[in-house]
Structures are given as structure tokens and as C-alpha cells.
Amino acid sequence: MADSLLDFAMTPSLYPLLLACLVTLTAAAQDVRERSDLGLMQRQITIIEQLADRARSSQPDIVGARYHFDYPRFAADLKRVRRGINKYLSPSRAQPTDLVELTSDYRADAPHPSSPDEHD
């Protein structure tokens, strides 16, 4: 009886089933790891936002500076990345592709002080 049970368990028709089970388990493990990594990325984005707020509040007002770091644009891009991760982690339905690219240019011209001789 034990030999016939062993022979049945090793039949070639069970190999695809075994392979499917292994693939499913591997995919589930990868999904758990990906979700964990994306959660870590969200926590790191929070830290980056806090650092940017601290840098913005301690930024000296340099008169005559040609450029300054564009903190509002940088914060908007971080917010956009966070929303994308959130939508991926908890989709409400099939998502349309968002074709708007990040700005990635955070250098902005400093406003020029207007002289009293200039007119609008």
C-alpha cells in the first residue's frame, strides 16, 4: 500500500502542480518583501521631508544670491512619490498611467529686487 501511494505521489502529472505551488510561494514571498521595502521608502521620505523643512527654516536670506534651492518644488515631488507608492500599495482599481514627470530641477532664480527707477 505504501509503495502504491509513493508511486502515485511521484507521477509526472503532479510535477506541474508542484511547480505551480513553488512559483506561487516564491511570488508571495517577493510581494511581502516588496511591500516591506516600499514601507521603508515611505518612512525615509518622511525623514527627507523633515530634513528639508529644517534646512528651509535655517536657510539664511542671502541678498543678491543668484540661485536658491526650491524647497516647495522639492516638497511637491516628494509628495508625488509618496502618493504613487500609496496608490501601488493599496489600489482602489486598475490605475491609469500617470504621465507627468517629476521636475527634478530644484535650482530657482532668486527674485531680483526692483529699483525705484523701474516701472511695471
C-alpha positions as CSV (number, residue, x, y, z in Angstrom):
1,M,0.0,0.0,0.0
2,A,2.8,2.4,0.9
3,D,4.6,1.7,-2.4
4,S,1.5,2.4,-4.4
5,L,0.9,5.7,-2.5
6,L,4.6,6.7,-3.2
7,D,4.2,5.8,-6.9
8,F,1.1,7.9,-7.1
9,A,2.8,10.9,-5.4
10,M,5.7,10.8,-7.9
11,T,3.7,10.6,-11.1
12,P,4.8,13.1,-13.8
13,S,1.3,14.7,-13.8
14,L,2.0,16.1,-10.3
15,Y,5.2,17.9,-11.3
16,P,3.3,20.9,-12.9
17,L,1.2,21.2,-9.7
18,L,4.3,21.1,-7.5
19,L,6.0,23.7,-9.7
20,A,2.9,25.9,-9.6
21,C,2.9,25.8,-5.8
22,L,6.6,26.7,-5.6
23,V,6.1,29.6,-8.0
24,T,3.2,30.9,-6.0
25,L,5.1,30.7,-2.8
26,T,8.0,32.5,-4.3
27,A,5.8,35.2,-5.7
28,A,4.1,35.7,-2.3
29,A,7.5,36.0,-0.6
30,Q,8.6,38.6,-3.1
31,D,5.4,40.5,-2.6
32,V,5.9,40.6,1.1
33,R,9.5,41.8,0.7
34,E,8.5,44.4,-1.9
35,R,5.8,45.8,0.4
36,S,8.2,45.9,3.3
37,D,10.8,47.8,1.1
38,L,8.1,50.2,-0.1
39,G,7.1,50.9,3.5
40,L,10.7,51.6,4.3
41,M,10.9,54.0,1.4
42,Q,7.8,55.9,2.8
43,R,9.5,56.2,6.2
44,Q,12.6,57.5,4.5
45,I,10.6,60.0,2.5
46,T,9.2,61.3,5.8
47,I,12.7,61.7,7.1
48,I,13.8,63.6,4.0
49,E,10.7,65.9,4.3
50,Q,11.7,66.7,7.9
51,L,15.3,67.4,6.9
52,A,14.1,69.6,4.0
53,D,11.8,71.5,6.4
54,R,14.7,72.0,8.8
55,A,17.0,73.2,6.1
56,R,14.4,75.6,4.7
57,S,13.8,77.1,8.1
58,S,17.5,77.6,8.8
59,Q,18.2,78.9,5.3
60,P,19.7,82.4,5.6
61,D,18.2,85.1,3.4
62,I,21.2,85.9,1.2
63,V,20.6,89.2,-0.6
64,G,21.9,89.2,-4.1
65,A,22.2,85.4,-4.3
66,R,21.7,84.2,-7.9
67,Y,20.1,80.9,-7.0
68,H,18.4,79.2,-4.1
69,F,17.1,75.7,-3.5
70,D,13.5,75.5,-4.5
71,Y,12.1,73.8,-1.4
72,P,8.4,74.0,-2.3
73,R,9.1,72.2,-5.7
74,F,11.2,69.6,-3.9
75,A,8.4,69.0,-1.3
76,A,5.8,68.7,-4.1
77,D,7.9,66.0,-5.8
78,L,8.3,64.1,-2.6
79,K,4.6,64.2,-2.0
80,R,4.0,62.9,-5.6
81,V,6.4,60.0,-5.0
82,R,4.6,59.2,-1.7
83,R,1.2,59.2,-3.4
84,G,2.5,56.9,-6.1
85,I,3.7,54.4,-3.5
86,N,0.5,54.6,-1.6
87,K,-1.6,54.0,-4.8
88,Y,0.5,51.0,-5.6
89,L,0.3,49.5,-2.1
90,S,-3.5,50.0,-1.9
91,P,-5.0,50.3,-5.3
92,S,-8.7,51.0,-5.4
93,R,-9.0,49.7,-9.0
94,A,-6.8,49.4,-12.1
95,Q,-4.8,52.6,-12.1
96,P,-4.3,54.7,-15.2
97,T,-0.7,55.6,-16.0
98,D,0.4,59.0,-14.7
99,L,2.5,60.5,-17.4
100,V,3.6,63.7,-15.5
101,E,7.3,63.6,-14.8
102,L,9.0,64.8,-11.7
103,T,10.6,68.2,-12.0
104,S,14.0,67.2,-10.6
105,D,15.3,70.7,-11.1
106,Y,15.4,72.4,-7.7
107,R,17.6,75.4,-8.6
108,A,15.5,78.5,-8.9
109,D,16.5,82.1,-9.8
110,A,16.5,84.4,-6.8
111,P,14.0,87.2,-7.2
112,H,15.6,90.5,-8.3
113,P,14.9,93.4,-6.1
114,S,13.2,96.1,-8.1
115,S,14.9,99.5,-8.1
116,P,12.8,102.6,-7.5
117,D,13.5,103.8,-11.1
118,E,11.8,100.8,-12.7
119,H,8.2,100.8,-13.7
120,D,5.8,97.9,-14.0
